[in-house]
Amino acid sequence: MGDFNLNFKPPQIKLKPKTVLTFIVVLVIGIIGVSTFYMVDQTERAVVLRFGKFNRITEPGLHLKIPFGIERNFNVPTQVVQTMAFDFKPENLQRSRHANVRESLMLTGDLNIMNVEWIVQYRITDPRAWLFNVEARESTIWDISQSVINMLIGDRGIFDIMGRERDSIELHARELINLRFNNYALGVTVSQVRLQSIVPPAGAVWDAFEDVNRAQQDMNRLINEGMEAYNREIPRARGVAERIIHEAHGYAVARVNMAEGDAARFNSVLDEYRNNRAVTRTRLYIEMFEEVFGAQEGTDLIDRNLSNFIPFRNIQGGTR
């Protein structure tokens, strides 16, 4: 082994008092600067306490406060819409110390059991009330929302909940939750309550419900098919009826016009007959021959004794 120098002394750093004083001054200025300035984001409002008592609320931007812990700021996200999901998964059940898996099972007004999941979207509107009025804020939101949904589900039948009353439940839930939040002065406003899933529990109830659901779907399908056939056939039948009515009106107008024409012609013939009876009688007699024998071919007229042709113009043109 080599010789070990027992007289070795580490080098000593000598600091001048001026250097030490400068370091202390810089450190104090840094601490004062850090504890004096604070930034508020655009989505936030800051609640400032002085000696632990509320002092003011500041808007977004860079602000000053009294350093050394005399004033403290708490930034609250007032412009952010937050969502609480009531899907009763393990990670969500821990939000309330009272939550458990069976809380998703609710009894409807017609004594059916449903598994209901929903979400609540809310925004902090009063940062001071949010910080100081209620201690367990998220647990309070959870419990109030749970009780309101339970009440609304318990007042309605199962098919109303899954059908026409679904939107009404969401609307009334939002109103009632906001009312209770205001009573607690929680500083929160609910913007939306949306039902995510409404299904019966697994097992025999689920199978029976699926049978009913399929039957309703078949009923709706048949109704839609019937309405489709109705909408297809009824307009066509109405069109046919309108066409027949118009044809009947046209036929009536034609018959009336024809009758009026015949009457007018008869009146004119009557006037001529009164003026010159012999000529009119002869003309009518000839017109009768034309009408009776005009459709016949090769027709000749002879006298009543069958002795000679009547000297009358041939019906098909020419003379005898």
C-alpha positions in Angstrom: 0.0 0.0 0.0 1.2 3.5 -0.8 1.7 6.1 1.8 -1.5 8.0 2.8 -1.0 11.7 3.5 -2.8 12.4 6.7 -2.0 16.2 6.4 -4.2 16.7 3.3 -6.7 19.6 3.6 -9.5 20.4 1.2 -9.2 23.7 -0.5 -11.2 26.5 1.2 -13.5 28.8 -0.7 -13.5 32.2 0.6 -16.6 34.3 -0.1 -16.6 38.0 0.2 -19.3 39.5 2.2 -20.4 41.6 -0.8 -20.9 38.4 -2.9 -23.0 36.8 -0.1 -25.1 39.9 0.3 -25.7 40.1 -3.5 -26.8 36.4 -3.5 -29.2 37.0 -0.7 -30.7 40.1 -2.3 -31.2 38.2 -5.6 -32.8 35.3 -3.8 -35.2 37.6 -1.9 -36.1 39.4 -5.1 -36.8 36.1 -6.9 -39.0 34.9 -4.0 -40.8 38.2 -4.0 -41.3 38.1 -7.7 -42.6 34.5 -7.7 -45.0 35.2 -4.9 -46.1 38.6 -6.2 -47.1 37.8 -9.8 -49.7 35.2 -10.9 -51.3 34.4 -14.3 -54.9 33.6 -14.9 -55.8 31.7 -18.1 -58.6 32.7 -20.4 -60.8 29.8 -19.2 -60.3 30.6 -15.5 -61.1 33.1 -12.8 -58.9 33.6 -9.8 -60.1 33.8 -6.2 -57.7 35.8 -4.1 -57.5 35.4 -0.3 -55.9 37.8 2.1 -54.9 36.2 5.4 -57.1 33.3 4.5 -60.2 35.5 3.9 -61.9 36.1 0.6 -60.7 39.4 -0.9 -61.5 39.6 -4.7 -62.0 37.7 -8.0 -59.6 38.6 -10.8 -60.1 38.2 -14.6 -57.8 36.5 -17.1 -54.3 38.1 -17.4 -51.2 38.9 -15.3 -51.9 40.2 -11.8 -50.2 41.3 -8.6 -50.7 40.1 -5.1 -49.1 40.8 -1.7 -46.1 38.3 -1.4 -44.9 36.1 1.4 -48.3 34.2 1.6 -50.2 37.3 2.7 -52.4 36.9 -0.4 -53.0 33.6 -2.1 -54.7 32.9 -5.4 -56.8 29.9 -6.5 -57.5 29.6 -10.2 -61.0 28.1 -11.0 -61.9 26.8 -14.5 -65.1 28.7 -14.9 -65.3 28.6 -18.8 -64.7 24.8 -19.1 -67.7 22.5 -19.5 -67.0 19.5 -17.3 -68.6 16.1 -17.6 -69.5 13.6 -14.9 -70.4 10.1 -16.3 -72.8 7.9 -14.4 -71.9 4.7 -16.1 -71.0 2.9 -12.9 -67.6 1.6 -14.0 -65.0 1.0 -11.3 -63.1 4.2 -12.0 -66.3 6.3 -11.8 -67.7 4.6 -8.7 -64.9 6.1 -6.6 -66.3 9.6 -7.2 -68.8 9.1 -4.5 -68.2 7.1 -1.3 -71.8 6.0 -1.4 -71.7 4.7 -5.0 -71.9 1.0 -5.7 -72.8 -1.2 -8.7 -76.4 -1.6 -7.7 -77.1 2.1 -7.9 -77.5 1.8 -11.7 -80.5 -0.4 -11.1 -83.7 1.7 -10.8 -87.3 0.8 -10.2 -89.7 2.3 -12.7 -93.2 3.5 -12.1 -94.7 0.2 -13.4 -92.4 -1.8 -11.1 -89.9 -2.8 -13.7 -86.1 -2.8 -13.0 -83.9 -0.8 -15.4 -80.2 -0.3 -15.7 -79.8 3.4 -16.3 -76.6 5.3 -17.3 -76.3 9.0 -18.0 -74.0 12.0 -18.1 -74.2 15.4 -16.5 -72.4 18.4 -18.1 -71.9 21.4 -15.9 -69.9 24.6 -15.6 -68.6 26.5 -12.6 -70.4 29.9 -12.6 -69.5 31.2 -9.1 -65.8 30.4 -8.2 -66.2 31.8 -4.7 -69.2 29.6 -3.9 -67.5 26.6 -5.6 -64.4 27.0 -3.3 -66.0 27.7 0.0 -69.7 26.7 0.3 -69.5 22.9 -0.1 -66.7 20.7 1.0 -67.3 17.5 -1.0 -68.2 19.2 -4.3 -68.0 16.3 -6.7 -69.6 13.9 -4.3 -72.5 16.4 -3.8 -72.9 16.7 -7.6 -73.0 12.9 -7.9 -75.5 12.4 -5.1 -77.9 15.1 -6.2 -77.9 13.9 -9.8 -78.4 10.3 -8.6 -81.4 11.2 -6.5 -83.1 13.3 -9.2 -82.8 10.6 -11.9 -84.1 8.0 -9.5 -87.1 10.2 -8.8 -87.9 10.8 -12.5 -87.4 7.2 -13.5 -89.7 6.1 -10.6 -92.5 8.3 -11.8 -92.8 6.8 -15.3 -93.4 3.4 -17.0 -90.6 1.5 -18.7 -91.8 2.0 -22.3 -92.4 5.8 -21.7 -88.8 6.0 -20.3 -87.4 4.4 -23.3 -89.6 6.2 -25.8 -91.6 9.4 -25.7 -90.6 10.5 -22.2 -86.9 10.3 -22.7 -86.4 13.9 -23.7 -88.8 15.1 -21.0 -86.7 13.2 -18.4 -83.5 14.9 -19.5 -85.1 18.4 -19.5 -86.7 18.0 -16.1 -83.5 16.4 -14.7 -81.5 19.5 -15.7 -84.1 21.9 -14.2 -84.3 20.0 -10.9 -80.5 19.5 -10.5 -80.0 23.2 -11.1 -82.6 24.0 -8.5 -80.9 21.9 -5.9 -77.5 23.2 -6.8 -78.9 26.7 -6.2 -80.3 25.7 -2.9 -76.9 24.4 -1.8 -75.2 27.6 -3.3 -72.8 25.2 -5.1 -71.8 27.8 -7.7 -72.5 25.3 -10.6 -74.9 25.4 -13.5 -75.8 22.2 -15.4 -76.0 22.7 -19.1 -77.1 19.2 -20.2 -78.3 15.9 -18.8 -78.2 13.1 -21.4 -79.4 9.5 -20.8 -76.9 7.2 -22.3 -78.3 3.7 -21.8 -81.7 2.4 -20.5 -81.8 -1.4 -20.5 -83.2 -4.1 -18.3 -80.8 -6.2 -16.3 -79.3 -9.3 -17.9 -81.1 -12.6 -17.6 -84.7 -13.6 -18.0 -85.9 -10.0 -17.8 -83.6 -9.1 -20.7 -84.8 -11.9 -22.9 -88.5 -11.1 -22.2 -87.7 -7.4 -22.9 -86.0 -8.3 -26.2 -89.1 -10.3 -27.2 -91.3 -7.3 -26.5 -88.9 -5.0 -28.3 -88.9 -7.2 -31.4 -92.7 -7.3 -31.3 -92.8 -3.5 -31.2 -90.4 -3.3 -34.0 -92.5 -5.7 -36.1 -95.6 -3.6 -35.2 -93.9 -0.4 -36.3 -92.6 -2.0 -39.5 -96.1 -3.3 -40.4 -97.6 0.1 -39.6 -95.0 1.8 -41.8 -95.7 -0.6 -44.6 -99.4 0.0 -44.3 -98.9 3.7 -44.4 -96.6 3.3 -47.4 -99.3 1.3 -49.2 -101.9 3.9 -48.1 -99.8 6.8 -49.4 -99.3 5.0 -52.6 -102.9 3.8 -53.3 -105.0 6.6 -51.9 -103.5 9.3 -54.2 -103.9 7.1 -57.2 -107.5 6.3 -56.3 -108.2 10.0 -55.8 -106.6 10.7 -59.2 -108.8 8.1 -60.9 -111.9 9.6 -59.1 -111.0 13.1 -60.2 -110.5 11.9 -63.8 -113.9 10.2 -63.8 -115.6 13.3 -62.3 -114.0 15.5 -64.9 -115.0 13.1 -67.7 -118.6 13.1 -66.3 -118.6 16.9 -66.2 -117.3 17.0 -69.8 -120.0 14.5 -70.9 -122.7 16.5 -69.2 -121.5 19.7 -70.9 -121.4 18.0 -74.3 -124.9 16.6 -73.9 -126.3 19.9 -72.8 -124.6 21.7 -75.7 -125.9 19.0 -78.1 -129.4 19.4 -76.7 -129.2 23.1 -76.9 -128.0 22.9 -80.5 -130.8 20.5 -81.4 -133.3 22.8 -79.8 -131.9 25.8 -81.6 -132.0 23.9 -84.9 -135.6 22.8 -84.3 -136.6 26.3 -83.6 -135.0 27.6 -86.8 -136.7 24.8 -88.8 -140.0 25.7 -87.1 -139.6 29.3 -88.1 -138.9 28.4 -91.7 -141.8 26.0 -91.6 -144.1 28.8 -90.5 -142.8 31.0 -93.3 -143.0 28.4 -96.1 -144.6 25.1 -95.1 -144.4 23.3 -98.5 -140.7 24.0 -99.1 -139.8 23.1 -95.5 -141.9 19.9 -95.6 -140.1 18.8 -98.8 -136.7 19.6 -97.4 -137.4 17.7 -94.2 -138.6 14.8 -96.3 -135.4 14.8 -98.3 -133.2 15.0 -95.2 -135.1 12.0 -93.8 -134.2 10.0 -96.9 -130.6 11.0 -96.6 -130.5 10.1 -93.0 -132.1 6.7 -93.5 -130.5 5.6 -96.7 -127.2 7.5 -96.5 -125.3 4.6 -94.9 -126.5 2.0 -97.4 -124.6 1.3 -100.7 -126.2 0.9 -104.1 -129.6 2.1 -102.9 -132.3 2.9 -105.5 -135.7 4.3 -104.9 -138.8 3.2 -106.8 -142.4 4.1 -106.6 -145.0 2.3 -104.4 -146.3 0.3 -107.3 -142.8 -1.0 -108.0 -143.3 0.1 -111.6 -140.5 2.6 -112.1 -137.6 4.4 -110.4 -138.4 7.6 -108.6 -136.8 10.5 -110.4 -134.8 11.4 -107.4 -131.1 12.1 -107.0 -129.1 8.9 -106.2 -128.1 8.8 -102.6 -124.5 8.1 -103.5 -124.3 10.9 -106.0 -125.6 11.2 -109.5 -129.2 11.2 -110.8 -131.8 8.8 -112.0 
